[in-house]
Amino acid sequence: MSYASTPITDLPARSPKRKRTPSPSSASSAYHTPANGTPSLPHANIGANTYDGAADLQFAYEDDEAPNGSGIRTPEELRSSDEDDGEDKVAVRERPKNLDYKMWKVLKGHQRGVAAVKISPDGRWVATCSADCTIKIWATAAGALQHTLEGHLAGISTIAWSPDSRILASGSDDKLIRLWDTRTGKCLPTPLVGHHNYVYSLAFSPKGNMLVSGSYDEAVFLWDVRTARLMRSLPAHSDPVSGVDFVRDGTLVASCSSDGLIRIWDAATGQCLKTLVHEDNAPVTSVKFSPNGKFVLAATLDSSLRLWSYVDGRCKKTYQGHRNEKYSMGVCFGVYGTGGAEEAPREVEEQQWAFVACGSEDGSTVLWDVSSKEVLQRLPGHDGPVLGVDFCATGEMLATCGLDKTVKLWKRGDAIAGVNGHAFPAAAEVNGANGTHEAMLTD
């Protein structure tokens, strides 16, 4: 069984002499602090001198045209802009209070629990990995199986797409990281070797030239993808590293661990620039930078998601309503608009809002509005804990996976209406033994 499908509470106890108990003041202090006592933290091109966390929470994405730098213009800013230029006011729609995602396809074929699901950056493929030691790549449009990748000798806990969607990286309980050519389904000849225990989390840099990995050996490794060589080893945590991610410009790396800490690292020097810890010190199982690079979203085993401003070391938002006390759950950001609302009689300003999503141990997936923290939708459908979730802006599609061995694709209700005329999703049956598509799409 892969580490991902093993309850965190069932993992071997950590060594008491390796445990670090942070003081309450460590929440906003740097792990390595210069002599002047002020951490040197790059801000990933976010303009730290004019940083306004409250305004940025309106939207977690970036838009250079937005006056508040938050990624979207607020209704007040839209009205103010219209009054200033003397033109007719632009109609501003209310933010939807709920979403209408419906199950679109069910992908079957894995023989054991599915630990992670990732949609390719170009939106064409869905990759899944499992405790059955295989990776499967599915065509998004039809749900057909494209490749079954075999080569790992133990369960696979994590996968990551390169930015150009041509390479897929996988990390396994066999301590290896493998790189796969997604066009041929073949493994590249040189695996990434160096971790001394299970490889649990992976992320590519935005340029695709570096890969960051987190392991049960408590270390974070930075790899040169082209040469398959280790660039830097970071003694990151006192417990297994459960999540890693790159910021949008590749200058920072985030890591988290069941030791309750989130750390921000300089990708160039390997220096720890910031350590974030909540007062409850709950184990952190997943971490992800917001698309605008200003926040990190962390999942913890106290049934909470927290959105942190890592510049000032403060928790800005807490999202609750799901159950997560035992398993490591993936998280993601997504966007939503007004959907199929009727057109207004005058010009309507196109608007989008942000949500965060996470699975739950009760078999559902929960979507929250980033700013208001309101639950926008619960997606029931899995028989057991939902371990992975990912979002693709193309077609506003969600993908989820879980211990029930299935992968489910979800689309907004108005998007499904035009797919083969079906109101209910088609289930793609796959022969998991030989990795071939059996062409059984049933209503």
C-alpha positions in Angstrom: 0.0 0.0 0.0 1.3 3.4 -0.8 2.0 6.0 1.8 -0.8 8.2 0.4 -3.5 5.7 1.1 -2.2 5.0 4.6 -3.9 6.9 7.4 -1.5 9.5 8.8 -2.5 8.3 12.3 -1.2 4.8 11.5 2.3 5.9 10.4 5.3 5.0 12.6 5.8 7.4 15.5 8.4 10.1 15.1 11.6 10.0 17.1 11.2 12.2 20.2 14.8 13.5 19.9 14.1 14.7 16.4 10.9 16.5 17.3 11.1 20.3 17.2 8.5 22.1 19.3 8.2 25.7 17.9 7.5 28.5 20.3 4.4 30.6 19.7 6.5 33.4 18.3 7.8 31.1 15.5 4.7 31.5 13.4 6.1 34.6 11.8 9.8 34.1 12.3 12.3 32.9 9.7 13.9 29.5 10.2 17.2 31.1 9.3 17.2 34.7 10.4 19.9 37.3 9.4 21.8 39.2 12.0 19.5 42.2 11.8 16.6 39.9 12.8 14.6 40.5 9.6 14.1 37.6 7.2 14.9 38.3 3.6 11.9 37.0 1.7 11.5 37.4 -2.0 7.9 38.3 -2.8 7.5 36.5 -6.2 6.9 39.8 -7.9 4.0 40.8 -5.8 5.0 44.3 -4.7 5.6 43.8 -1.0 5.8 47.5 -0.2 2.2 48.1 -1.3 0.9 44.7 -0.2 -2.8 44.7 0.9 -3.8 41.3 2.1 -7.4 42.3 2.6 -7.9 43.4 -1.0 -6.0 40.4 -2.4 -8.5 38.0 -0.8 -11.2 39.2 -3.1 -9.6 36.9 -5.7 -6.6 34.6 -5.5 -5.6 35.0 -9.1 -3.6 37.7 -10.9 -4.8 40.3 -13.4 -2.5 43.2 -14.3 -5.5 45.3 -15.2 -7.2 45.0 -11.8 -6.7 48.3 -9.9 -6.3 46.5 -6.6 -3.8 44.0 -7.9 -6.0 41.2 -6.6 -6.8 39.6 -9.9 -10.3 40.9 -10.3 -12.1 44.3 -10.1 -14.6 44.5 -7.3 -18.2 45.7 -8.1 -17.3 49.0 -6.3 -14.3 49.5 -8.5 -16.2 48.7 -11.7 -18.9 51.3 -10.8 -16.2 53.9 -9.8 -14.4 53.3 -13.1 -17.6 53.9 -15.1 -18.4 57.1 -13.3 -14.9 58.4 -13.8 -14.9 58.0 -17.6 -18.4 59.3 -18.0 -19.6 56.2 -19.9 -22.7 54.2 -19.3 -22.4 52.0 -16.2 -21.5 48.4 -16.9 -23.9 45.9 -15.4 -22.3 44.0 -12.6 -23.7 40.6 -11.8 -23.9 39.2 -8.3 -21.6 36.4 -7.3 -23.3 33.0 -7.6 -24.1 31.6 -4.2 -23.7 28.0 -5.3 -22.2 26.0 -8.2 -23.8 23.3 -10.3 -21.1 20.7 -10.9 -22.4 17.3 -11.9 -20.7 14.0 -12.4 -19.7 13.8 -16.1 -17.6 10.6 -16.3 -16.4 7.8 -14.1 -13.0 6.3 -14.9 -12.4 2.8 -13.6 -9.3 0.5 -14.0 -7.1 0.9 -10.9 -7.0 -2.2 -8.7 -6.4 -0.3 -5.5 -7.0 3.1 -4.0 -6.2 6.1 -6.3 -3.8 8.4 -4.4 -3.7 11.4 -6.8 -5.3 12.9 -9.9 -3.8 15.6 -12.0 -5.1 17.3 -15.2 -2.5 18.3 -17.7 -1.8 22.0 -18.2 -3.2 21.9 -21.7 -6.4 20.2 -20.4 -6.1 17.2 -22.8 -5.2 14.5 -20.3 -6.0 13.3 -16.8 -3.2 11.3 -15.0 -3.9 9.1 -12.0 -1.6 7.1 -9.7 -2.4 4.3 -7.4 -1.3 1.9 -4.7 -1.5 -0.8 -7.4 2.0 0.5 -8.6 0.6 1.9 -11.9 -0.1 5.3 -13.5 -2.9 5.8 -16.0 -3.3 8.6 -18.5 -6.8 9.2 -19.8 -8.1 11.4 -22.7 -10.2 14.2 -21.2 -12.6 14.5 -24.0 -13.8 10.9 -24.2 -12.6 9.4 -20.9 -10.7 6.8 -22.9 -7.5 5.2 -21.4 -4.4 6.3 -23.4 -1.6 4.7 -21.5 -0.9 2.6 -18.4 2.6 3.3 -17.1 4.4 0.5 -15.3 7.8 0.5 -13.8 7.5 1.3 -10.1 8.0 -1.5 -7.7 5.7 -0.2 -4.9 2.6 2.0 -4.5 2.7 5.5 -6.1 1.6 8.4 -4.0 2.3 11.5 -6.2 2.4 12.7 -9.8 3.1 16.0 -11.4 2.8 17.3 -15.0 5.5 19.4 -16.6 4.3 22.8 -17.8 4.3 21.7 -21.5 2.3 18.6 -20.7 4.9 16.3 -22.3 6.5 14.9 -19.1 4.9 13.3 -16.1 6.8 12.8 -12.9 5.9 10.1 -10.4 7.0 9.4 -6.8 6.7 6.0 -5.2 7.2 4.0 -2.0 10.1 2.4 -3.9 12.0 5.7 -3.1 12.4 6.5 -6.8 11.1 9.4 -8.9 10.5 8.4 -12.6 9.9 10.7 -15.6 7.6 9.5 -18.3 7.2 10.7 -21.9 3.4 11.1 -22.1 3.3 10.8 -25.9 4.9 7.4 -26.0 4.0 6.1 -22.5 7.7 5.2 -22.0 9.8 5.9 -18.9 12.9 8.1 -19.5 16.0 6.0 -18.9 17.4 7.7 -15.8 15.3 7.8 -12.6 15.9 10.4 -9.9 17.6 8.5 -7.1 18.4 10.0 -3.7 15.6 9.8 -1.2 16.0 7.3 1.6 12.3 6.6 2.1 8.9 6.9 0.4 8.5 9.8 -2.1 5.3 11.5 -1.2 5.0 14.8 -3.1 6.3 16.4 -6.3 6.0 19.7 -8.2 7.6 21.1 -11.4 8.9 24.6 -11.5 7.0 27.0 -13.9 9.8 26.6 -16.5 9.9 22.9 -16.2 13.6 22.8 -15.6 13.4 21.9 -11.9 11.5 19.4 -9.9 10.9 19.6 -6.1 10.2 16.4 -4.1 9.2 15.7 -0.5 9.8 12.4 1.2 9.1 10.4 4.3 12.8 10.8 5.0 12.0 14.4 6.2 13.9 16.1 3.3 13.1 18.3 0.4 15.1 17.7 -2.8 15.5 20.1 -5.7 16.3 18.3 -9.0 17.7 19.3 -12.4 15.2 17.7 -14.8 17.4 17.8 -17.8 20.4 16.0 -16.2 18.3 14.0 -13.7 20.7 15.1 -11.0 20.1 16.4 -7.4 20.8 20.1 -7.2 20.1 20.7 -3.5 19.0 18.8 -0.4 17.1 20.7 2.3 16.8 19.2 5.8 13.3 20.5 5.9 11.3 19.0 8.7 11.3 16.7 11.7 8.6 14.5 10.3 7.7 13.2 6.8 7.3 15.9 4.2 3.7 15.7 3.0 3.5 18.5 0.4 5.6 20.7 -1.8 4.9 23.4 -4.4 6.6 26.1 -6.5 5.4 29.7 -6.6 4.3 31.0 -10.0 7.7 32.6 -10.9 9.8 29.7 -9.6 11.7 31.7 -7.0 10.1 30.1 -3.9 9.3 26.6 -2.7 6.7 25.7 0.0 6.9 22.5 2.0 4.7 21.1 4.8 4.9 18.2 7.2 3.1 16.3 9.8 5.3 18.2 12.3 2.7 21.0 11.8 5.0 23.4 10.0 4.8 25.1 6.7 8.2 26.4 5.4 9.0 28.8 2.5 12.4 28.3 0.8 14.5 30.3 -1.5 14.8 28.0 -4.6 18.1 29.5 -5.6 20.0 29.3 -2.3 18.0 26.7 -0.3 17.6 29.2 2.6 14.5 28.8 4.7 12.9 32.3 4.6 9.7 31.7 6.7 8.2 29.2 9.0 4.4 29.2 9.4 2.7 27.3 12.2 -0.8 27.5 13.6 -1.4 27.7 17.3 -3.1 24.2 17.2 0.0 22.7 15.5 -2.1 20.2 13.6 -0.3 18.0 11.1 -0.2 19.6 7.7 -0.9 17.2 4.8 -0.9 19.4 1.7 0.3 22.9 0.6 -0.3 24.9 -2.5 0.6 28.4 -3.6 -2.3 30.6 -4.9 -2.1 31.3 -8.6 -1.2 34.9 -7.9 1.7 33.8 -5.7 0.6 35.8 -2.7 -0.8 33.0 -0.4 -0.3 29.4 0.5 -3.3 27.1 1.1 -2.7 24.3 3.6 -4.8 21.3 4.6 -4.5 20.0 8.2 -5.8 17.0 10.1 -8.1 19.1 12.2 -10.6 19.2 9.3 -9.5 22.7 8.2 -8.0 24.4 5.2 -6.0 27.6 6.0 -5.0 30.4 3.6 -1.8 32.0 4.8 -0.1 35.2 3.8 3.5 34.0 4.0 4.9 37.6 3.7 3.5 38.7 7.1 3.1 35.1 8.5 -0.6 35.5 9.1 -3.5 33.1 8.6 -6.1 35.0 6.5 -8.9 32.5 6.1 -10.0 29.2 7.5 -12.3 26.9 5.6 -14.3 24.2 7.4 -17.2 21.9 6.6 -15.4 18.7 5.5 -14.0 15.8 7.5 -10.2 15.3 7.5 -8.7 13.7 10.6 -6.9 10.6 9.2 -5.9 10.8 5.6 -3.7 13.1 3.5 -6.0 15.2 1.2 -5.0 17.1 -1.8 -6.2 20.7 -2.4 -6.6 23.0 -5.4 -7.7 26.4 -6.5 -10.4 27.0 -9.2 -12.4 29.7 -10.8 -16.1 30.2 -11.5 -18.3 32.7 -13.2 -22.0 33.3 -13.6 -22.4 30.2 -15.7 -25.5 30.1 -17.9 -27.2 33.1 -16.5 -29.5 35.1 -18.8 -27.9 37.9 -20.7 -28.4 41.4 -19.2 -30.1 44.0 -21.4 -26.9 46.1 -21.4 -23.2 45.3 -21.7 -22.1 42.9 -18.9 -18.6 43.0 -17.5 -17.2 39.5 -17.5 -16.5 38.4 -14.0 -14.9 35.5 -12.3 -14.4 34.5 -8.7 -12.1 31.9 -7.0 -12.8 28.8 -5.0 -10.8 26.3 -3.1 -11.6 22.5 -3.2 -10.7 19.6 -1.0 -11.9 16.0 -0.5 -13.4 14.7 2.6 -13.3 11.4 4.4 -17.1 11.1 4.1 -16.8 10.5 0.3 -17.7 14.1 -0.7 -15.7 17.0 -2.2 -16.3 20.5 -0.8 -15.9 23.8 -2.7 -15.6 27.1 -0.8 -15.5 30.7 -2.1 -12.1 32.0 -1.4 -13.2 35.4 0.0 -16.4 34.7 1.8 -15.5 31.1 3.0 -19.1 30.1 2.0 -19.6 26.5 0.9 -20.5 26.7 -2.8 -21.2 23.0 -3.3 -20.7 19.5 -2.0 -20.1 16.8 -4.5 -21.1 13.4 -3.2 -20.0 10.4 -5.3 -17.1 8.5 -3.8 -17.5 5.5 -1.6 -14.8 6.4 1.0 -12.2 9.1 1.5 -11.5 11.4 -1.4 -7.7 11.7 -1.6 -7.2 13.9 -4.6 -8.8 16.8 -6.4 -7.7 19.0 -9.4 -9.2 21.8 -11.5 -8.9 22.6 -15.2 -10.1 26.1 -16.3 -10.8 24.7 -19.8 -14.4 23.7 -19.6 -14.4 24.3 -15.8 -13.7 20.7 -15.1 -13.0 19.1 -11.7 -11.4 15.7 -11.2 -11.5 13.7 -8.0 -10.1 10.3 -6.9 -10.3 8.2 -3.8 -9.9 4.9 -1.9 -12.8 3.4 -3.8 -10.4 2.9 -6.8 -12.4 5.3 -9.1 -11.7 8.7 -10.7 -14.6 11.0 -11.3 -14.8 14.0 -13.7 -17.2 16.8 -13.0 -18.5 19.7 -15.1 -20.8 22.6 -14.6 -24.4 21.6 -15.4 -24.7 23.9 -18.4 -21.5 22.3 -19.9 -22.8 18.8 -19.6 -26.1 19.6 -21.3 -24.4 19.6 -24.7 -22.3 16.4 -24.3 -24.0 13.7 -26.3 -27.3 14.8 -24.9 -26.7 12.9 -21.7 -27.9 14.3 -18.4 -26.1 11.5 -16.5 -22.4 10.8 -16.9 -21.0 8.0 -19.0 -18.7 5.5 -17.2 -15.5 4.5 -18.9 -14.7 0.9 -18.2 -11.0 0.0 -18.5 -9.2 -3.3 -18.5 -6.7 -2.5 -15.7 -4.8 -5.8 -16.2 -3.4 -5.0 -19.7 -4.0 -1.3 -19.8 -6.2 -1.3 -22.9 -9.4 0.6 -23.4 -12.4 -1.7 -23.7 -14.5 0.9 -25.5 -17.4 0.5 -23.1 -19.1 3.8 -22.7 -22.5 3.2 -21.2 -25.3 5.6 -20.4 
